[in-house]
Structures are given as structure tokens and as C-alpha cells.
Amino acid sequence: MALALALLWQALGRVWRSPGSSARHAPPSRAMEHDRAIEVYDIIRTIRDPEKPNTLEELEVVTENCVEVQEIGEDEYLVIIRFTPTVPHCSLATLIGLCLRIKLQRCLPFRHKLEIYISEGTHSTEEDINKQINDKERVAAAMENPNLREIVEQCVTEPD
């Protein structure tokens, strides 16, 4: 059923963008946004937890439902991730957010704006952490620290 719906959206998209019509008047492609969300999830699910030998998917820190993608321009998307730390006082929640950001910045094959948040009500300092992981200057400063950069690399590198 999902495949049929995707094919229908694709066909309708061609009709709406046929000569003489304006692509700006085409409705948002929910099928494309869904495909992009799955693509994002496939990238982040294999990130390893900084403390445990598990992936974020295995620990249910990230799930398919935590990824939202919205088309914001022609071939440009807003990617929103809402992850859930394993415990409300998780000391590594900021590091997990940093790993999500770095892996997506490196691996997403399409133009995007990225917003990463802790799921509402799942961490004792979620507001502060949300500010940190969405501040470009703080992210850049964190990645200049060689020890922190090494930990991030270990978490985001795909296993052989």
C-alpha cells in the first residue's frame, strides 16, 4: 500500500509540474518527506552509545517516530530529531545530541536545516541541552576538543 501511495504521489507530482504549471503550487510531497525521514533514521540508528556497547536504536534512544522531515524549499528539508535519553538525569545526553548532529551533517545527501531536541519531559535539563546542541558555535567549540572529538568519532563510525 505504501509503495502504491508513493508511486501515486510521484505520478501526480509530474502532472502538477508539467509544462505550463508552476512547481510552487504543487502540494507538499508527504511520500518524499516520509522517504527522507526513513533515510535520516537509517543514518542515526547505528550511532553507538558513549557508555554502553549498544546502538541508539537498540537502547530506544532513537526510533523511526523520533524523526520528522518537512520540505522547506525546492530540494531542501527541515530535519527534526527528538531523542529520548535512557534516564532523566543522563549525563551524556549532550554528547548523544552532538553525535546525532555530527553524523547527520556528514552523511545527509540532501540540503537540510537540522534541529535536534530531547523529547519533552524526558530529561531534567532538557532546555539547556537543547540550546547547546542547536548552537553552531558551541558545537564547533566542542569538536575542537581532541578528547571529545575522539569520543564522537568512536560513536558515529560505522562498525566494520
Salt bridges, closest charged atoms under 4 A:
GLU33 OE1 - ARG30 NH1 2.68
GLU39 OE1 - ARG36 NH1 3.20
ASP42 OD1 - ARG45 NE 3.48
GLU57 OE1 - ARG45 NH1 3.06
GLU68 OE1 - ARG82 NH1 3.33
GLU76 OE1 - ARG111 NH2 2.94
GLU115 OE2 - LYS113 NZ 3.56
ASP135 OD2 - ARG138 NE 3.74
GLU153 OE2 - ARG106 NH2 2.42
GLU158 OE2 - LYS103 NZ 2.33
